[in-house]
Amino acid sequence: MKRLIFTVMLLLPCLWLGAQSQRERELLNQDWLFAKGHAANPEKDFNYGQALSFSKIAFLQESTMLDADQESRLAIPHTQRFDDSKWEKISLPHDWGMALGYSQEQFKMKGYRKLGGRAPENSVGWYRKRFTPELVKGDRYTLEFEGIFRDAQVWMNGVYLGRGESGYVPLVFDVTECLNYEKDAENVISVRVDATHSELWSYEGAGIYRNVWLTRTAPVHIPQWGTFVTSEVDLQKKEARVKAQIEVTNQSGKSVDLIVQNSIIDCQGKEVNKSGTTLTLPSLETKEVETYMDVRQVDLWSLKTPTLYTLHTDILLDGAVVDSYDTSFGIRDIRFDANEGFFLNGERVQIQGVCCHQDHAGVGIAVPDQLNAWRIARLKEYGVNAYRASHNPPTESVLNACDTLGMLVMDELRVLSSSDEGLSQLKTIIRRDRNHPSVIIWCLGNEEPAIQGTEKGRMIVERMKAVQRKLDPTRPCTAAMNGSWGEGFTYAVDVQGSNYYKIGNIDAVHEKFPNLPCIFTEEASTVMTRGIYETDAKKGFHQAYDRDVPGWGARAQE
């Protein structure tokens, strides 16, 4: 039975087999090659920094340069032709940090592994994948990395695609013009990953640790995360008004007239409503269409009955379906009350949550989808009903498991910033995650003592909140504060987030802000070593009796 549950959670909760479109999605996790580079020595980093890595000459492997203008014709891994025969064969997800040794002199945030600025020889990794896909010239192709830790640079067949600074935000590249379309032609993906820096103060690993996808679409299609489904629920009548916002992009060279058809499908595969919209879309433009559909005798998403629906969208040109896109969603009603707490579908729910880092024993951050699903299932068995992704956006498989099992989620950003980079990360995560019914609140940041009680901090959060509201007006936001409660961030968030009740006085905050809901974003920091029944400081052991706590924390019983 459990095996069946895990299998279902890895699939779309409701599978709708509609008309055939040109959209295809291929998982690229197998048959990669890996080698460590070097963060401080270009010669040991496959000449990165010595060769012309970002010039058009480099694309030709420096073949057009005069010998007098260069020391040698340097081979670098991002080019299509490169001798990688001695590289290690691996599959994804991959965390090379797990294979490194320990050192007491290392940074705590690196898990005491020989990784980071004190170990430059271990802090850069190169990945290459050779593959021969069946390509259709004229269609569009996107390459998606769900997560790379961190500072990743990506090439396709020697063409530079771009850079991802975050270790937790997906990277999506249009690679259409970079592919080799000749029959049986080989294509090569190259990725340089620099895990020198940290984003947290806990183990974060190193490498391409989440899934990689190649998606084929027609020139006219729905872009990645281009749908947003919301609903207004009448709890008395058990009816819902479903609003669907669909982006359509035209990457062809001419204007087109198209039809956007939407169907709501229940978990038995039955169509419960449908709608259609016509649209004229000029070349190289993206437009959004809105449609409303009613659902009667609705099956609400809840902790006990996490029922999911599917919005199936077809794009038709000249009567033919050219693209289909499925969006899993749940219909439910949420609200936070300043005096009574959290309500789901009109009923008060006592949140019993965990703050959970993404790494797992034995695999580090390279957690397979099925292991993520297993962990959520186990937490549910223990009585947990809420999951906080600490302290970074979760992988999609975690959210899929929470959707299908019935687990509330606090979806958290890693970077609290109103800079272009910070807002770009915010926009990507909200677009990716806003259709998950399990997500009930956005957490914009965690423990920012330098700014959390300041006017500058208030301004930053207000800007982030404005962007969040534009992309998702249906959920509130919070920020986890380890101090300065009632100041700074408090004036900007929808829900006061507080870490560790011993640090301040949450009752005083409630008295000062009587209409502001409050939630303990982090609490009960108890430390234990499994199977150890006596604390031994020399060995680093803590008794497994919920008795040892840090100065700021509290026992679980408290």
TIDOKOL-794246 format. One record per residue (C-alpha): z, y, x. Coordinates in steps of 0.05 Angstrom, whole numbers, plus 32768, in hexadecimal, padded with zeros to 4 digits. Layout:
N
<w Z v Y u X>
...
//
This chain:
558
<w 8000 v 8000 u 8000>
<w 8012 v 8030 u 8038>
<w 7FD1 v 8021 u 805C>
<w 7FAB v 8032 u 801D>
<w 7FD1 v 8074 u 8017>
<w 7FC0 v 8087 u 805E>
<w 7F77 v 8076 u 8054>
<w 7F72 v 80A0 u 8016>
<w 7F92 v 80DB u 8038>
<w 7F5C v 80DB u 806E>
<w 7F27 v 80E3 u 8039>
<w 7F19 v 8118 u 8006>
<w 7F4C v 810F u 7FCE>
<w 7F15 v 8110 u 7F9A>
<w 7ED1 v 80F7 u 7FB0>
<w 7E96 v 8112 u 7F88>
<w 7E53 v 80F3 u 7F95>
<w 7E23 v 8127 u 7F7B>
<w 7DDB v 8137 u 7F8B>
<w 7DC5 v 812D u 7FD3>
<w 7DC2 v 816A u 7FFF>
<w 7DAF v 8177 u 8047>
<w 7DF8 v 817E u 805C>
<w 7E10 v 8149 u 808D>
<w 7E51 v 8149 u 80B4>
<w 7E59 v 811D u 80F2>
<w 7E9A v 8110 u 8117>
<w 7E91 v 8118 u 8163>
<w 7ED3 v 80FA u 817C>
<w 7EB6 v 80C0 u 81A4>
<w 7E95 v 80BA u 81E9>
<w 7EAE v 80F8 u 820D>
<w 7EB7 v 8100 u 8258>
<w 7EF2 v 8124 u 8278>
<w 7F05 v 813F u 82BC>
<w 7F3B v 816E u 82D4>
<w 7F25 v 81AF u 82F4>
<w 7F52 v 81E2 u 8316>
<w 7F6F v 8224 u 82FD>
<w 7F72 v 8245 u 8342>
<w 7F3D v 8225 u 836E>
<w 7EF4 v 822D u 8359>
<w 7EDC v 81F6 u 8388>
<w 7F0B v 81C5 u 8366>
<w 7EF6 v 81E0 u 8322>
<w 7EAE v 81C8 u 8329>
<w 7E9A v 820C u 8347>
<w 7EAE v 8231 u 8308>
<w 7EB1 v 827A u 831D>
<w 7E84 v 826F u 835A>
<w 7E46 v 825D u 8333>
<w 7E24 v 828C u 8302>
<w 7E44 v 826D u 82C5>
<w 7E31 v 82A2 u 8292>
<w 7DEC v 82B9 u 82A7>
<w 7DA8 v 82A1 u 828F>
<w 7D9D v 828B u 82D7>
<w 7DD7 v 825B u 82CF>
<w 7DB4 v 823D u 8292>
<w 7D7B v 822A u 82C2>
<w 7DAF v 8211 u 82F3>
<w 7DA0 v 824A u 8322>
<w 7D5B v 822F u 8330>
<w 7D3A v 8273 u 832F>
<w 7D67 v 8294 u 8363>
<w 7D52 v 829E u 83AA>
<w 7D77 v 8274 u 83DC>
<w 7D8B v 82B3 u 8400>
<w 7DB0 v 82CB u 83C2>
<w 7DDE v 8290 u 83BC>
<w 7E06 v 8262 u 83E8>
<w 7DED v 8224 u 83C6>
<w 7DD3 v 820A u 8384>
<w 7E16 v 81FC u 8365>
<w 7E1A v 81C8 u 832E>
<w 7E4B v 81D9 u 82F6>
<w 7E60 v 81AF u 82BA>
<w 7E48 v 81DC u 8283>
<w 7DFF v 81D0 u 8295>
<w 7DD8 v 819A u 8272>
<w 7DC8 v 8175 u 82B3>
<w 7E08 v 8165 u 82D8>
<w 7E22 v 8127 u 82FB>
<w 7E5E v 8112 u 82D1>
<w 7E59 v 80C8 u 82E1>
<w 7E9E v 80C6 u 8300>
<w 7EC1 v 80EA u 82C7>
<w 7EF4 v 80C6 u 829C>
<w 7EDB v 80A9 u 825A>
<w 7F07 v 80BF u 8220>
<w 7F07 v 80C7 u 81D5>
<w 7F25 v 8100 u 81AC>
<w 7F59 v 8116 u 819C>
<w 7F6E v 811E u 81E5>
<w 7FAA v 813D u 8207>
<w 7FA6 v 8138 u 8253>
<w 7FEC v 8156 u 8259>
<w 800A v 8114 u 8242>
<w 7FF1 v 80F2 u 8281>
<w 8012 v 8123 u 82B0>
<w 8053 v 8119 u 82D6>
<w 8095 v 813C u 82C9>
<w 80B7 v 8170 u 82F4>
<w 80FA v 8194 u 82EC>
<w 80D9 v 81D1 u 830C>
<w 80A5 v 81D5 u 82D4>
<w 80A7 v 8203 u 8298>
<w 80CF v 81EA u 825D>
<w 8097 v 81FF u 822F>
<w 8069 v 81CE u 8252>
<w 8098 v 8195 u 8243>
<w 80AB v 8195 u 828E>
<w 8067 v 8177 u 829C>
<w 803F v 818D u 82D8>
<w 8014 v 81BC u 82B0>
<w 800A v 8208 u 82AE>
<w 800E v 823F u 82E2>
<w 803A v 8216 u 8310>
<w 8008 v 81DC u 8310>
<w 7FC2 v 81FA u 8311>
<w 7FA5 v 81B8 u 8328>
<w 7FB6 v 819A u 82E3>
<w 7FAA v 81D6 u 82B6>
<w 7F5E v 81D6 u 82AC>
<w 7F36 v 819E u 828C>
<w 7EEB v 8195 u 8282>
<w 7ECC v 816D u 824A>
<w 7E84 v 8156 u 8242>
<w 7E62 v 812F u 820A>
<w 7E1B v 8115 u 820C>
<w 7DFE v 8101 u 81C9>
<w 7DBA v 80F7 u 81A9>
<w 7DBD v 810C u 8160>
<w 7D84 v 8108 u 812F>
<w 7D74 v 8151 u 8125>
<w 7D4A v 8173 u 80F1>
<w 7D28 v 81B2 u 810A>
<w 7D30 v 81EB u 80D7>
<w 7D76 v 81D7 u 80C1>
<w 7DB5 v 81F8 u 80DA>
<w 7DEA v 81D6 u 8106>
<w 7E32 v 81EA u 8113>
<w 7E62 v 81CE u 8146>
<w 7EAB v 81CF u 8132>
<w 7EE9 v 81C3 u 815C>
<w 7F27 v 81BC u 8131>
<w 7F55 v 81CE u 816B>
<w 7F54 v 81D4 u 81B7>
<w 7F90 v 81E5 u 81E2>
<w 7F7F v 8217 u 81FB>
<w 7F51 v 8250 u 8214>
<w 7F12 v 8227 u 8209>
<w 7ECB v 8239 u 821E>
<w 7E93 v 8211 u 81FF>
<w 7E4A v 8205 u 8211>
<w 7E12 v 81DF u 81EF>
<w 7DDB v 81C7 u 821E>
<w 7DEF v 81FE u 824F>
<w 7DEE v 8235 u 821B>
<w 7E30 v 825A u 8217>
<w 7E4C v 8258 u 81D0>
<w 7E8D v 827E u 81D6>
<w 7ED7 v 827C u 81E4>
<w 7F15 v 826B u 81BC>
<w 7F56 v 8289 u 81D5>
<w 7F84 v 8267 u 81A3>
<w 7F9C v 8221 u 81AC>
<w 7FA2 v 8218 u 8160>
<w 7F68 v 823B u 813E>
<w 7F26 v 8216 u 8131>
<w 7EE6 v 8229 u 8155>
<w 7EA5 v 8227 u 812F>
<w 7E62 v 8235 u 8151>
<w 7E1B v 8237 u 8135>
<w 7DF5 v 820D u 8168>
<w 7DB2 v 8209 u 8144>
<w 7D88 v 822B u 817A>
<w 7DAE v 8209 u 81B3>
<w 7D9C v 81C1 u 81A2>
<w 7D65 v 8196 u 81BF>
<w 7D39 v 817E u 8185>
<w 7D08 v 8151 u 81AA>
<w 7D0A v 8108 u 8196>
<w 7D42 v 80E2 u 81BA>
<w 7D55 v 8122 u 81DE>
<w 7D9C v 8124 u 81FA>
<w 7DCB v 815D u 81E7>
<w 7E08 v 816E u 8211>
<w 7E48 v 8192 u 81FB>
<w 7E73 v 81AF u 8234>
<w 7EB9 v 81CB u 822B>
<w 7EE7 v 81EB u 825E>
<w 7F30 v 81ED u 8249>
<w 7F65 v 8216 u 826C>
<w 7FAC v 8203 u 8259>
<w 7FCE v 822F u 828C>
<w 7FEE v 825E u 825A>
<w 801E v 824C u 8221>
<w 8020 v 8266 u 81DA>
<w 8063 v 8246 u 81C9>
<w 80A3 v 8232 u 81ED>
<w 809A v 81E9 u 81DE>
<w 8069 v 81B3 u 81F5>
<w 8022 v 81C6 u 81E1>
<w 7FF9 v 8195 u 8209>
<w 7FB3 v 81A0 u 8224>
<w 7F6D v 818D u 820D>
<w 7F3F v 8182 u 81D1>
<w 7F76 v 8166 u 81A5>
<w 7F57 v 816A u 8160>
<w 7F16 v 8152 u 8141>
<w 7ED0 v 816B u 8153>
<w 7E98 v 816E u 811F>
<w 7E4D v 817B u 811D>
<w 7E35 v 8193 u 80D9>
<w 7DEE v 8198 u 80C1>
<w 7DDA v 81C5 u 8087>
<w 7D9D v 81E4 u 8068>
<w 7D8F v 822D u 807C>
<w 7DAB v 8241 u 8038>
<w 7DF0 v 8225 u 8033>
<w 7E3B v 8230 u 8029>
<w 7E5C v 8242 u 806C>
<w 7E98 v 821F u 8087>
<w 7ED6 v 822F u 805C>
<w 7EA9 v 8258 u 802F>
<w 7ECB v 8247 u 7FED>
<w 7F0C v 825E u 7FCE>
<w 7F29 v 823F u 7F8E>
<w 7F63 v 825E u 7F68>
<w 7F7F v 8253 u 7F23>
<w 7FA9 v 8275 u 7EED>
<w 7FD3 v 8241 u 7EC9>
<w 7FEF v 8243 u 7E82>
<w 8029 v 8213 u 7E8B>
<w 8037 v 8210 u 7E40>
<w 7FF0 v 81FD u 7E2C>
<w 7FE3 v 81D5 u 7E6C>
<w 7FA2 v 81FC u 7E76>
<w 7F86 v 821E u 7EB3>
<w 7F52 v 8253 u 7EC1>
<w 7F31 v 8240 u 7F03>
<w 7F10 v 8275 u 7F2D>
<w 7EDF v 825F u 7F63>
<w 7EC5 v 828F u 7F98>
<w 7E8A v 8273 u 7FBF>
<w 7E67 v 8291 u 7FFB>
<w 7E1E v 8281 u 8005>
<w 7DF8 v 8293 u 8044>
<w 7DAD v 8298 u 804F>
<w 7D9A v 8289 u 8097>
<w 7D50 v 8283 u 8087>
<w 7D1B v 82B8 u 8095>
<w 7D0E v 82CB u 804D>
<w 7D33 v 82E0 u 800E>
<w 7D42 v 82A8 u 7FDD>
<w 7D54 v 82A0 u 7F93>
<w 7D87 v 8269 u 7F8A>
<w 7DB7 v 8249 u 7F59>
<w 7E00 v 823B u 7F68>
<w 7E19 v 8202 u 7F3D>
<w 7E64 v 81F0 u 7F3A>
<w 7E87 v 81B5 u 7F1C>
<w 7ED1 v 81A6 u 7F18>
<w 7EDE v 815B u 7F22>
<w 7F20 v 8139 u 7F14>
<w 7F3D v 8100 u 7F3D>
<w 7F1B v 80CC u 7F11>
<w 7ED8 v 80EA u 7F23>
<w 7ECF v 8109 u 7EDE>
<w 7EAE v 814D u 7ED7>
<w 7EDD v 817A u 7EAF>
<w 7EB4 v 81BB u 7EB1>
<w 7E78 v 81DB u 7ED3>
<w 7E56 v 821E u 7EDC>
<w 7E17 v 823B u 7EFA>
<w 7E04 v 827D u 7F1B>
<w 7DC2 v 8299 u 7F33>
<w 7DBD v 82C2 u 7F72>
<w 7D89 v 82E7 u 7F9B>
<w 7D9C v 82E3 u 7FE4>
<w 7D76 v 830B u 8019>
<w 7D67 v 82EE u 805E>
<w 7DA2 v 82EA u 808E>
<w 7DD5 v 8301 u 805A>
<w 7E13 v 82E1 u 803C>
<w 7E2A v 82EF u 7FF5>
<w 7E65 v 82D7 u 7FCB>
<w 7E5F v 82C0 u 7F83>
<w 7E99 v 82B8 u 7F52>
<w 7E9E v 8287 u 7F18>
<w 7ED4 v 8275 u 7EE6>
<w 7EE0 v 8232 u 7EC5>
<w 7F17 v 821A u 7E95>
<w 7F3C v 81D9 u 7E9E>
<w 7F61 v 81BE u 7E61>
<w 7F98 v 8189 u 7E63>
<w 7F9E v 8199 u 7EAC>
<w 7FC1 v 816A u 7EDC>
<w 7FED v 8198 u 7F06>
<w 7FF8 v 818E u 7F50>
<w 8041 v 8181 u 7F5C>
<w 8070 v 815E u 7F8D>
<w 8073 v 8120 u 7F62>
<w 802B v 8121 u 7F49>
<w 7FFF v 8142 u 7F7E>
<w 7FC0 v 8141 u 7F53>
<w 7F81 v 815D u 7F74>
<w 7F3F v 8175 u 7F58>
<w 7EFD v 8180 u 7F7B>
<w 7ECF v 81BC u 7F75>
<w 7E8A v 81A1 u 7F81>
<w 7E57 v 81D7 u 7F91>
<w 7E0B v 81CE u 7F94>
<w 7DDA v 8201 u 7FAF>
<w 7D95 v 81FA u 7F8E>
<w 7D53 v 8216 u 7FA7>
<w 7D15 v 820B u 7F7C>
<w 7D3B v 81D7 u 7F54>
<w 7D50 v 81AE u 7F90>
<w 7D97 v 81A7 u 7FAC>
<w 7D97 v 81C0 u 7FF4>
<w 7DE2 v 81C3 u 8000>
<w 7E21 v 81A4 u 7FE1>
<w 7E68 v 81B7 u 7FF2>
<w 7EA8 v 8196 u 7FD9>
<w 7EEA v 81BD u 7FD5>
<w 7F2A v 8196 u 7FC7>
<w 7F5E v 81BF u 7FA1>
<w 7F9B v 81B9 u 7F75>
<w 7FAF v 81DF u 7F36>
<w 7FF7 v 81F7 u 7F39>
<w 8023 v 8234 u 7F2E>
<w 8052 v 824F u 7F63>
<w 8082 v 8289 u 7F69>
<w 80BE v 829F u 7F93>
<w 80F8 v 82BF u 7F6E>
<w 812A v 82EC u 7F92>
<w 8165 v 82CE u 7F6D>
<w 8151 v 8288 u 7F59>
<w 8124 v 826F u 7F91>
<w 80E1 v 824C u 7F90>
<w 80BE v 8234 u 7F51>
<w 8086 v 8202 u 7F4C>
<w 8063 v 81FD u 7F08>
<w 809D v 8222 u 7EE8>
<w 80D3 v 81F4 u 7F04>
<w 8103 v 8207 u 7F3B>
<w 80FB v 81DE u 7F7A>
<w 8130 v 81DC u 7FB0>
<w 8108 v 81DF u 7FF0>
<w 811F v 81A8 u 8020>
<w 80F3 v 81B4 u 805C>
<w 80E8 v 81A4 u 80A5>
<w 80CD v 81CE u 80DD>
<w 809E v 819F u 8101>
<w 8079 v 81A8 u 8142>
<w 8035 v 8187 u 8144>
<w 803F v 815A u 8180>
<w 8056 v 8112 u 8177>
<w 8076 v 80DF u 81A4>
<w 8044 v 80B6 u 81CD>
<w 8007 v 80E1 u 81C0>
<w 801E v 8129 u 81CD>
<w 7FF2 v 8159 u 81A5>
<w 7FB9 v 8127 u 819F>
<w 7FD1 v 810F u 815B>
<w 7F9E v 80E5 u 8135>
<w 7F94 v 80F6 u 80EC>
<w 7FB3 v 80B5 u 80D4>
<w 7FF3 v 80C2 u 80FD>
<w 7FF9 v 8107 u 80DE>
<w 7FF3 v 80E7 u 8099>
<w 8028 v 80B2 u 80AC>
<w 8058 v 80E8 u 80C2>
<w 8052 v 8110 u 8081>
<w 805C v 80CF u 805A>
<w 809B v 80BF u 8082>
<w 80B8 v 8105 u 8078>
<w 80AC v 80FE u 802D>
<w 80D2 v 80BD u 802E>
<w 810D v 80DF u 8050>
<w 8112 v 8112 u 8017>
<w 80EB v 814B u 8037>
<w 80C2 v 8173 u 8006>
<w 80AA v 81AD u 8033>
<w 8089 v 81B1 u 8077>
<w 8087 v 81ED u 80A5>
<w 8052 v 81EA u 80DB>
<w 807B v 8201 u 8116>
<w 8063 v 822F u 8133>
<w 8019 v 822D u 812B>
<w 7FE3 v 821D u 80F8>
<w 7FE3 v 81D3 u 80E8>
<w 7FA8 v 81A4 u 80EF>
<w 7F81 v 8196 u 80B0>
<w 7F97 v 814E u 80AC>
<w 7FDF v 8165 u 80A3>
<w 7FCC v 8191 u 8068>
<w 7FA1 v 815A u 8049>
<w 7FDD v 812B u 804D>
<w 800B v 8160 u 802E>
<w 7FD8 v 816B u 7FF6>
<w 7FD2 v 8121 u 7FE5>
<w 801B v 810E u 7FEC>
<w 803B v 814C u 7FCD>
<w 805B v 8175 u 8004>
<w 8064 v 81C0 u 8004>
<w 804B v 81E5 u 8042>
<w 805D v 8225 u 8067>
<w 801C v 8233 u 808C>
<w 802D v 8259 u 80CC>
<w 8005 v 8285 u 80FB>
<w 8012 v 8281 u 8145>
<w 7FFF v 82C9 u 8157>
<w 8021 v 8301 u 8132>
<w 7FF0 v 833A u 8141>
<w 7FC4 v 836D u 811F>
<w 7F94 v 836E u 815A>
<w 7F4C v 8357 u 8150>
<w 7F5D v 8314 u 816E>
<w 7F9C v 830C u 8145>
<w 7F7A v 831E u 8103>
<w 7F3F v 82F1 u 8114>
<w 7F6E v 82B6 u 811B>
<w 7F91 v 82C9 u 80DA>
<w 7F4F v 82CD u 80B4>
<w 7F37 v 828A u 80CF>
<w 7F77 v 8265 u 80BC>
<w 7F7C v 8283 u 8077>
<w 7F33 v 8273 u 8067>
<w 7F3D v 822C u 8080>
<w 7F7F v 821E u 805C>
<w 7F80 v 8247 u 801C>
<w 7F65 v 820F u 7FEF>
<w 7F9E v 81E0 u 7FFF>
<w 7FCF v 81DE u 7FC5>
<w 8007 v 81C8 u 7FF3>
<w 8007 v 820B u 8015>
<w 8037 v 8239 u 7FF0>
<w 8044 v 8270 u 8023>
<w 8026 v 828E u 8062>
<w 8054 v 8299 u 809D>
<w 8037 v 82D1 u 80C8>
<w 8063 v 82C4 u 8105>
<w 80A2 v 82A8 u 8122>
<w 80DB v 82C9 u 8149>
<w 80BF v 830A u 8164>
<w 8100 v 832C u 817D>
<w 80DB v 8365 u 81A0>
<w 80BB v 837F u 8160>
<w 80D8 v 835B u 8123>
<w 810A v 8393 u 8114>
<w 80DE v 83CE u 8127>
<w 80AE v 83FD u 8103>
<w 8075 v 83E3 u 812F>
<w 8085 v 839C u 8118>
<w 8084 v 83B3 u 80D0>
<w 8040 v 83D4 u 80D9>
<w 8023 v 8395 u 80F9>
<w 803B v 8368 u 80C2>
<w 8023 v 8398 u 808C>
<w 7FDD v 8396 u 80AB>
<w 7FDD v 834A u 80AF>
<w 7FF7 v 8345 u 8068>
<w 7FBF v 8372 u 804F>
<w 7F8B v 8345 u 806F>
<w 7FAE v 8307 u 8054>
<w 7FB0 v 8325 u 800E>
<w 7F65 v 8333 u 8010>
<w 7F55 v 82EB u 8023>
<w 7F8C v 82CB u 7FF8>
<w 7FB0 v 82F4 u 7FC3>
<w 7FD1 v 82B7 u 7FA5>
<w 8007 v 82A8 u 7FD8>
<w 8040 v 82D1 u 7FF6>
<w 804D v 82DB u 8040>
<w 808A v 82D8 u 806B>
<w 809D v 82DE u 80B5>
<w 80D4 v 82B5 u 80D6>
<w 8107 v 82E6 u 80F3>
<w 813F v 82D2 u 8122>
<w 8163 v 8314 u 811A>
<w 8159 v 835B u 80FF>
<w 815B v 8341 u 80B8>
<w 8152 v 837B u 8088>
<w 812A v 83A4 u 80BA>
<w 80E2 v 83A7 u 80D4>
<w 80BE v 836A u 80BA>
<w 80EB v 8367 u 807C>
<w 80CA v 83A5 u 805F>
<w 8084 v 8386 u 8064>
<w 808B v 833C u 8050>
<w 808D v 831E u 800A>
<w 80C4 v 82ED u 801C>
<w 80FB v 82F9 u 804F>
<w 80F7 v 82C2 u 8083>
<w 8137 v 82B5 u 80AB>
<w 8146 v 8286 u 80E4>
<w 818E v 826D u 80EA>
<w 81C2 v 8289 u 80BA>
<w 81F5 v 8293 u 80F1>
<w 81CA v 82CB u 8110>
<w 81D1 v 82FD u 80D8>
<w 81E6 v 8308 u 8090>
<w 81B1 v 82F3 u 805E>
<w 81DE v 8307 u 8023>
<w 81DE v 834E u 803D>
<w 8192 v 834C u 803F>
<w 8190 v 8334 u 7FF7>
<w 81BF v 836B u 7FE2>
<w 8194 v 83A0 u 8004>
<w 8152 v 8382 u 7FEB>
<w 8164 v 8363 u 7FA7>
<w 811C v 8356 u 7F94>
<w 8108 v 8335 u 7FD6>
<w 810A v 82E8 u 7FD6>
<w 812A v 82C8 u 8013>
<w 811E v 8287 u 8035>
<w 813C v 8266 u 8073>
<w 80FE v 825A u 809C>
<w 8125 v 8234 u 80D1>
<w 816B v 8216 u 80CE>
<w 8197 v 81DA u 80E2>
<w 8184 v 81D6 u 812B>
<w 81A9 v 8197 u 813B>
<w 8199 v 8170 u 817B>
<w 819D v 8124 u 8180>
<w 8182 v 80EC u 81AB>
<w 816D v 80AF u 8183>
<w 8198 v 8072 u 8192>
<w 81CB v 8099 u 81BC>
<w 8212 v 809C u 81A2>
<w 8236 v 80C5 u 81D7>
<w 8221 v 8108 u 81F4>
<w 8212 v 8103 u 823F>
<w 81FE v 8146 u 825E>
<w 81EA v 8128 u 82A1>
<w 81B7 v 80FB u 827F>
<w 81A2 v 8130 u 824C>
<w 81B9 v 8104 u 8212>
<w 81D4 v 811E u 81CF>
<w 81FB v 80F2 u 81A0>
<w 81D4 v 80DF u 8161>
<w 820B v 80F6 u 8131>
<w 81F4 v 813C u 811E>
<w 822B v 815C u 8147>
<w 8209 v 8180 u 8181>
<w 81E8 v 81C3 u 8171>
<w 81D0 v 81FF u 8199>
<w 81F7 v 8240 u 8192>
<w 81C8 v 825C u 815D>
<w 81C1 v 821C u 8135>
<w 81E7 v 81F5 u 8102>
<w 81F2 v 81AB u 80F5>
<w 81C7 v 818C u 80BE>
<w 8206 v 8180 u 8095>
<w 8217 v 81CA u 8099>
//
